[in-house]
Amino acid sequence: MSIDEVQDDIIQAFDEIEDWMDKYQLLIDMGNSLGPLDEQYKKPQYLIEGCQSRVWIHAEYKEGKVFFEAESDTVIVKGLVYLLLKVLSGRTPDEILKTDLYFIERIGLKEHLSPTRSNGFAAMLKQIRNYALAFKLS
Amino acid sequence: MPAAIFVENKTEVMESKFDVASIRKHFPILEQKAYGHPLVYLDNAATTQKPRSVVKRIEEAYFSHNANVHRAVHLLSQQATEAHEAARVVVQQFINATEPDEIVFTRGTTESINLVAFSFGEAFCREGDEILISSMEHHSNIVPWQLLCERKKMTLKVIPIDDNGCLLVDEYEKLLGPKVKLLAITHVSNVLGIENPIKQIIEKAHKQGVPVLVDGAQAVAHMPVDVRALDADFYTFSSHKVFGPTGVGVLYAKRPFLEQMPPYQGGGEMIDQVHFERTTYNRIPFKFEAGTPDFIGTAALAEALRFIQEIGLDKIADYEKQLVNYALQELSKVEGFQLLGNIPERHAIIPFQLKGIHAYDVGLLLDKLGIAVRTGHHCAQPLMERLAVDSCVRASFAFYNTSSEVDRLQAALKKIYKMFN
């Protein structure tokens, strides 16, 4: 599936749900389904510290593609991480750098990208792009 | 009213007695909806909402007597000066200071504390001296003292607390040594809602000749405060936490301290004569009020204080106590509800966690249900470390909150707990 096909799938899944709390229930379930990050990556060098929550992210470059693993201490942020990795993990650096992540706004979760949310999510997205750029230049 | 009677009759009895419905009409913001739900505002420890009269006062001041205070000969300036100085008297009476000159207007509690840390430090502190604070302080009552200690090569000593967050009085007495120059302590904890036994604390400090600064930011909106009865040497609070506008704060200090302390900032207003060779300073409190003061804000603060004095702080304290007790009783019925600290009485603040759920997740979902609370470390990281929690949810009340809002919070927490379990 192309990146945009994955995004459209996510949008459809959220569109089918009307109630806001049910949308969050889906996000919570996604967060809970995100596997735990290997303990060796839960270290300061992989940590993105938000004021409210923390995110750890680790990237690996294999055969021209970037694979991410991540975790957060809050389930809702974990749900957001789950979605982000579903879209961006296993893509080429160019794809990651060029993709317009329109799904976040379309499913009504754009507020979580606001730096004032201080949940580490916006910083994580930036970090994902930094990794992609670093691998591209390496 | 005994808790048992209160519970049986639920809260209608006390709410009709207090007439919270009429009070709420003065606060238009409370009629709003958030995400389709009627707004429940439970973040009052961060900032309070403003009654119409306060906002009206701001408009009136700008539209009818806006002119810079103190020096001009013209009518508008005289009116603005009168309003500003009348506000000082209102504040003086509100906390029962001896005279209006003991009231310094600042930008907020933080600036009030910084002012004392600088000016008191310059006048009275030397290398090797100590400043004493407690483990339950907000960052604003920690960092200014750290800066002072760094500047003067002094030591910051911290009074420990027990597992429930209560001050260890024996340890406090041990720390009150001859090198201590000042004790800075909060009246009510911004995380736990614990009221410190300030009067006794001050008595003990004074026996050792140590002056005391009391951070009253979380106290003045919830109980009558009498700085003379407490015998506080310094008392600070912020206008915005007591239904007044943002950007205005109060520093009360006993006259001898203000007279001996050097100015904090230089500029207009605080001077007497300026020559390049030598400048002499204005009398107190103006010596500490460099630049144009927020004279509109002070007039509006006075209006806020009048508003709550008309209701009566005793009545407010009584109502809030019953509301918080009702909340504690109802919230303890929620599965997974864990209260922070086991203390007999709380002032308008309920800190808690839902078992196994991050505070951020709880706060975010409460928001979607129209309920505003605060989550995180509440700018008191050392306290959170001491209590061994990363973050918690804080529901903080004001006299316009109701028992039905407590019911909404309870129902929302039940729902949220289910979503994760």
Interface residues (C-beta under 8 A of the other chain):
Chain A: W20 M21 Y24 Q25 I28 C51 Q52 S53 D73 T74 V75 I76 V77 N119
Chain B: Y35 I357 H358 A359 Y360 D361 L364 L365 K368 L369 T375 G376 D390 S391 K415 M419 F420
